[in-house]
Amino acid sequence: MAKQRSAGTTRDRRRGRGKGALVGARRKPCPFCRDKVDTVDYRDIASLRRAISDKGKIRSSRVTGACRRHQSQLATAVKRARELGLLPYVADR
């Protein structure tokens, strides 16, 4: 009869269990909630520039630190600013 291994012990050791989120680490506060901004404005180019990468992509909420509500408003504002020509769709080469 073949010897059976326990399912989780070797796999957990190989994958380096516990390398995910830091225990006790706090999320950084949303910059818009901190400044008590009600809605993200598409004309505020300075804050929108911080939310797009050098390639022109909208950065994720993990990078921007925005909460879910403000991140969706931010994405809409970036799209509106692009449509009006205030922000580029792609970066210059």
TIRO-2110 file (N, C-alpha, C; in Angstrom, 1 decimal):
// TIRO-2110
0.8, -1.2, 0.0, N, 1, A
0.0, 0.0, 0.0, CA, 1, A
0.9, 1.3, 0.0, C, 1, A
0.5, 2.3, -0.8, N, 2, A
1.3, 3.5, -0.9, CA, 2, A
1.1, 4.4, 0.3, C, 2, A
2.2, 5.1, 0.7, N, 3, A
2.1, 5.9, 1.9, CA, 3, A
1.5, 7.3, 1.4, C, 3, A
0.5, 7.8, 2.2, N, 4, A
-0.1, 9.0, 1.9, CA, 4, A
0.5, 10.2, 2.7, C, 4, A
0.6, 11.3, 2.0, N, 5, A
1.1, 12.5, 2.7, CA, 5, A
-0.1, 13.4, 3.2, C, 5, A
0.1, 14.1, 4.2, N, 6, A
-0.9, 15.1, 4.5, CA, 6, A
-1.0, 16.2, 3.5, C, 6, A
-2.2, 16.6, 3.2, N, 7, A
-2.4, 17.5, 2.0, CA, 7, A
-1.7, 18.9, 2.1, C, 7, A
-1.7, 19.5, 3.3, N, 8, A
-1.3, 20.9, 3.4, CA, 8, A
0.1, 21.2, 3.8, C, 8, A
0.8, 20.2, 4.4, N, 9, A
2.1, 20.6, 5.1, CA, 9, A
3.2, 20.9, 4.1, C, 9, A
3.4, 20.1, 3.1, N, 10, A
4.5, 20.3, 2.1, CA, 10, A
4.1, 21.5, 1.2, C, 10, A
2.9, 21.5, 0.8, N, 11, A
2.5, 22.6, -0.1, CA, 11, A
2.6, 24.0, 0.6, C, 11, A
2.2, 24.0, 1.8, N, 12, A
2.3, 25.3, 2.6, CA, 12, A
3.8, 25.7, 2.7, C, 12, A
4.7, 24.8, 3.0, N, 13, A
6.1, 25.1, 3.1, CA, 13, A
6.7, 25.6, 1.8, C, 13, A
6.3, 25.0, 0.7, N, 14, A
6.8, 25.4, -0.6, CA, 14, A
6.3, 26.8, -1.0, C, 14, A
5.1, 27.1, -0.8, N, 15, A
4.5, 28.4, -1.2, CA, 15, A
4.9, 29.5, -0.3, C, 15, A
5.4, 29.3, 0.9, N, 16, A
5.8, 30.4, 1.8, CA, 16, A
4.5, 31.0, 2.4, C, 16, A
3.9, 30.2, 3.2, N, 17, A
2.6, 30.5, 3.8, CA, 17, A
2.8, 31.8, 4.7, C, 17, A
1.9, 32.7, 4.6, N, 18, A
1.9, 33.9, 5.4, CA, 18, A
2.6, 35.1, 4.7, C, 18, A
2.9, 35.0, 3.4, N, 19, A
3.5, 36.1, 2.7, CA, 19, A
2.5, 37.1, 2.1, C, 19, A
1.2, 37.0, 2.5, N, 20, A
0.2, 37.8, 1.9, CA, 20, A
0.2, 39.2, 2.6, C, 20, A
-1.0, 39.6, 3.0, N, 21, A
-1.1, 40.9, 3.7, CA, 21, A
-0.4, 40.9, 5.0, C, 21, A
0.2, 42.0, 5.4, N, 22, A
0.8, 42.2, 6.7, CA, 22, A
-0.2, 42.2, 7.8, C, 22, A
0.1, 41.5, 8.8, N, 23, A
-0.9, 41.5, 9.9, CA, 23, A
-0.7, 42.8, 10.7, C, 23, A
-1.8, 43.5, 11.0, N, 24, A
-1.7, 44.7, 11.7, CA, 24, A
-1.4, 46.0, 10.9, C, 24, A
-1.2, 45.8, 9.6, N, 25, A
-0.9, 47.0, 8.7, CA, 25, A
-2.3, 47.7, 8.4, C, 25, A
-2.2, 49.0, 8.5, N, 26, A
-3.4, 49.8, 8.2, CA, 26, A
-3.4, 50.3, 6.8, C, 26, A
-4.6, 50.4, 6.2, N, 27, A
-4.7, 51.0, 4.9, CA, 27, A
-4.5, 52.5, 5.0, C, 27, A
-3.9, 53.0, 3.9, N, 28, A
-3.7, 54.5, 4.0, CA, 28, A
-5.1, 55.1, 3.7, C, 28, A
-5.3, 56.3, 4.3, N, 29, A
-6.6, 56.9, 4.1, CA, 29, A
-6.8, 57.4, 2.7, C, 29, A
-8.1, 57.4, 2.3, N, 30, A
-8.4, 58.0, 1.0, CA, 30, A
-8.1, 59.5, 1.0, C, 30, A
-7.3, 59.9, 0.0, N, 31, A
-7.0, 61.3, -0.1, CA, 31, A
-8.2, 62.3, -0.3, C, 31, A
-9.2, 61.8, -0.9, N, 32, A
-10.4, 62.6, -1.1, CA, 32, A
-11.3, 62.7, 0.2, C, 32, A
-11.4, 61.5, 0.9, N, 33, A
-12.1, 61.6, 2.2, CA, 33, A
-11.4, 62.4, 3.2, C, 33, A
-10.0, 62.3, 3.2, N, 34, A
-9.2, 63.1, 4.1, CA, 34, A
-9.4, 64.6, 3.9, C, 34, A
-9.5, 65.0, 2.6, N, 35, A
-9.7, 66.4, 2.3, CA, 35, A
-11.2, 66.8, 2.3, C, 35, A
-12.1, 65.9, 2.6, N, 36, A
-13.5, 66.1, 2.6, CA, 36, A
-14.1, 66.6, 1.3, C, 36, A
-13.6, 65.9, 0.2, N, 37, A
-14.1, 66.2, -1.1, CA, 37, A
-15.3, 65.3, -1.4, C, 37, A
-16.4, 66.0, -1.7, N, 38, A
-17.7, 65.3, -1.9, CA, 38, A
-17.7, 64.5, -3.3, C, 38, A
-17.3, 65.2, -4.3, N, 39, A
-17.3, 64.6, -5.7, CA, 39, A
-15.9, 65.0, -6.3, C, 39, A
-15.4, 64.1, -7.1, N, 40, A
-14.2, 64.3, -7.8, CA, 40, A
-14.5, 65.1, -9.1, C, 40, A
-13.9, 66.2, -9.3, N, 41, A
-14.2, 67.1, -10.5, CA, 41, A
-13.2, 66.8, -11.6, C, 41, A
-13.8, 66.7, -12.8, N, 42, A
-13.0, 66.4, -14.0, CA, 42, A
-12.1, 67.6, -14.4, C, 42, A
-12.3, 68.8, -13.9, N, 43, A
-11.5, 69.9, -14.2, CA, 43, A
-10.3, 70.1, -13.3, C, 43, A
-10.2, 69.3, -12.2, N, 44, A
-9.1, 69.3, -11.3, CA, 44, A
-8.0, 68.4, -11.9, C, 44, A
-7.2, 68.9, -12.8, N, 45, A
-6.2, 68.1, -13.5, CA, 45, A
-5.1, 67.6, -12.6, C, 45, A
-4.7, 68.4, -11.6, N, 46, A
-3.6, 68.0, -10.7, CA, 46, A
-3.9, 66.7, -10.0, C, 46, A
-5.1, 66.5, -9.5, N, 47, A
-5.4, 65.3, -8.8, CA, 47, A
-5.6, 64.1, -9.8, C, 47, A
-6.1, 64.5, -11.0, N, 48, A
-6.3, 63.4, -12.0, CA, 48, A
-5.0, 62.9, -12.5, C, 48, A
-4.0, 63.8, -12.7, N, 49, A
-2.7, 63.4, -13.2, CA, 49, A
-2.0, 62.4, -12.2, C, 49, A
-2.3, 62.5, -10.9, N, 50, A
-1.7, 61.6, -9.9, CA, 50, A
-2.4, 60.2, -10.1, C, 50, A
-3.6, 60.1, -10.7, N, 51, A
-4.3, 58.9, -10.7, CA, 51, A
-4.1, 58.1, -12.0, C, 51, A
-3.3, 58.7, -13.0, N, 52, A
-3.0, 58.0, -14.2, CA, 52, A
-1.5, 57.7, -14.3, C, 52, A
-1.1, 56.6, -14.9, N, 53, A
0.3, 56.2, -15.0, CA, 53, A
0.9, 57.0, -16.1, C, 53, A
2.2, 56.8, -16.3, N, 54, A
2.9, 57.5, -17.4, CA, 54, A
2.5, 57.0, -18.7, C, 54, A
1.9, 55.8, -18.8, N, 55, A
1.4, 55.3, -20.1, CA, 55, A
0.0, 55.8, -20.4, C, 55, A
-0.6, 56.4, -19.4, N, 56, A
-1.9, 57.0, -19.5, CA, 56, A
-3.1, 56.1, -19.0, C, 56, A
-2.7, 55.0, -18.3, N, 57, A
-3.7, 54.1, -17.8, CA, 57, A
-4.2, 54.6, -16.4, C, 57, A
-5.4, 54.4, -16.0, N, 58, A
-6.0, 54.7, -14.7, CA, 58, A
-5.4, 53.8, -13.7, C, 58, A
-4.8, 54.3, -12.7, N, 59, A
-4.2, 53.5, -11.6, CA, 59, A
-5.3, 52.8, -10.7, C, 59, A
-5.0, 51.7, -10.1, N, 60, A
-5.9, 51.0, -9.3, CA, 60, A
-6.0, 51.7, -7.9, C, 60, A
-7.1, 51.3, -7.2, N, 61, A
-7.3, 52.0, -5.9, CA, 61, A
-6.2, 51.6, -4.9, C, 61, A
-5.6, 50.4, -5.1, N, 62, A
-4.5, 50.1, -4.2, CA, 62, A
-3.3, 51.1, -4.3, C, 62, A
-3.1, 51.6, -5.5, N, 63, A
-2.0, 52.5, -5.8, CA, 63, A
-2.4, 53.9, -5.4, C, 63, A
-3.6, 54.3, -5.8, N, 64, A
-4.1, 55.7, -5.5, CA, 64, A
-4.5, 55.9, -4.0, C, 64, A
-4.9, 54.8, -3.4, N, 65, A
-5.3, 54.9, -2.0, CA, 65, A
-6.7, 55.4, -1.8, C, 65, A
-7.5, 55.5, -2.9, N, 66, A
-8.8, 56.0, -2.9, CA, 66, A
-9.8, 54.9, -2.5, C, 66, A
-10.9, 55.3, -1.8, N, 67, A
-11.9, 54.4, -1.4, CA, 67, A
-12.7, 54.0, -2.6, C, 67, A
-13.6, 53.0, -2.5, N, 68, A
-14.4, 52.5, -3.6, CA, 68, A
-15.2, 53.6, -4.3, C, 68, A
-15.8, 54.4, -3.5, N, 69, A
-16.7, 55.5, -4.0, CA, 69, A
-15.9, 56.5, -4.8, C, 69, A
-14.8, 57.0, -4.2, N, 70, A
-14.0, 58.0, -4.9, CA, 70, A
-13.2, 57.4, -6.1, C, 70, A
-12.9, 56.1, -6.0, N, 71, A
-12.1, 55.5, -7.1, CA, 71, A
-13.0, 55.5, -8.4, C, 71, A
-14.3, 55.2, -8.2, N, 72, A
-15.2, 55.1, -9.3, CA, 72, A
-15.5, 56.5, -9.9, C, 72, A
-15.6, 57.5, -9.0, N, 73, A
-15.7, 58.9, -9.4, CA, 73, A
-14.5, 59.4, -10.1, C, 73, A
-13.3, 58.9, -9.6, N, 74, A
-12.1, 59.3, -10.2, CA, 74, A
-11.9, 58.7, -11.7, C, 74, A
-12.4, 57.5, -11.9, N, 75, A
-12.3, 56.9, -13.2, CA, 75, A
-13.2, 57.6, -14.2, C, 75, A
-14.4, 58.0, -13.7, N, 76, A
-15.4, 58.7, -14.5, CA, 76, A
-14.8, 60.1, -14.9, C, 76, A
-14.2, 60.8, -13.9, N, 77, A
-13.6, 62.1, -14.1, CA, 77, A
-12.5, 62.0, -15.1, C, 77, A
-11.6, 61.0, -15.0, N, 78, A
-10.5, 60.9, -16.0, CA, 78, A
-11.1, 60.7, -17.4, C, 78, A
-12.1, 59.8, -17.5, N, 79, A
-12.7, 59.6, -18.8, CA, 79, A
-13.3, 60.8, -19.4, C, 79, A
-13.9, 61.6, -18.6, N, 80, A
-14.5, 62.9, -19.0, CA, 80, A
-13.4, 63.9, -19.5, C, 80, A
-12.4, 64.0, -18.7, N, 81, A
-11.3, 64.9, -19.0, CA, 81, A
-10.6, 64.5, -20.3, C, 81, A
-10.5, 63.2, -20.5, N, 82, A
-9.9, 62.7, -21.8, CA, 82, A
-10.8, 63.1, -23.0, C, 82, A
-12.1, 62.9, -22.8, N, 83, A
-13.0, 63.2, -23.9, CA, 83, A
-13.0, 64.7, -24.2, C, 83, A
-12.8, 65.6, -23.2, N, 84, A
-12.7, 67.0, -23.5, CA, 84, A
-11.3, 67.5, -23.9, C, 84, A
-10.3, 66.6, -23.9, N, 85, A
-9.0, 66.9, -24.3, CA, 85, A
-8.1, 67.5, -23.2, C, 85, A
-8.6, 67.4, -21.9, N, 86, A
-7.8, 67.9, -20.8, CA, 86, A
-6.6, 67.0, -20.4, C, 86, A
-6.9, 65.7, -20.7, N, 87, A
-5.9, 64.6, -20.4, CA, 87, A
-5.7, 63.8, -21.6, C, 87, A
-4.5, 63.3, -21.8, N, 88, A
-4.2, 62.4, -23.0, CA, 88, A
-4.8, 61.0, -22.8, C, 88, A
-5.1, 60.4, -23.9, N, 89, A
-5.5, 59.0, -23.8, CA, 89, A
-4.3, 58.1, -23.6, C, 89, A
-3.2, 58.4, -24.3, N, 90, A
-2.0, 57.6, -24.2, CA, 90, A
-0.8, 58.6, -24.0, C, 90, A
0.3, 58.1, -23.6, N, 91, A
1.5, 59.0, -23.3, CA, 91, A
2.2, 59.3, -24.6, C, 91, A
2.9, 60.4, -24.7, N, 92, A
3.7, 60.7, -25.8, CA, 92, A
5.0, 59.9, -25.8, C, 92, A
5.5, 59.5, -26.9, N, 93, A
6.7, 58.7, -27.0, CA, 93, A
8.0, 59.5, -26.9, C, 93, A
END
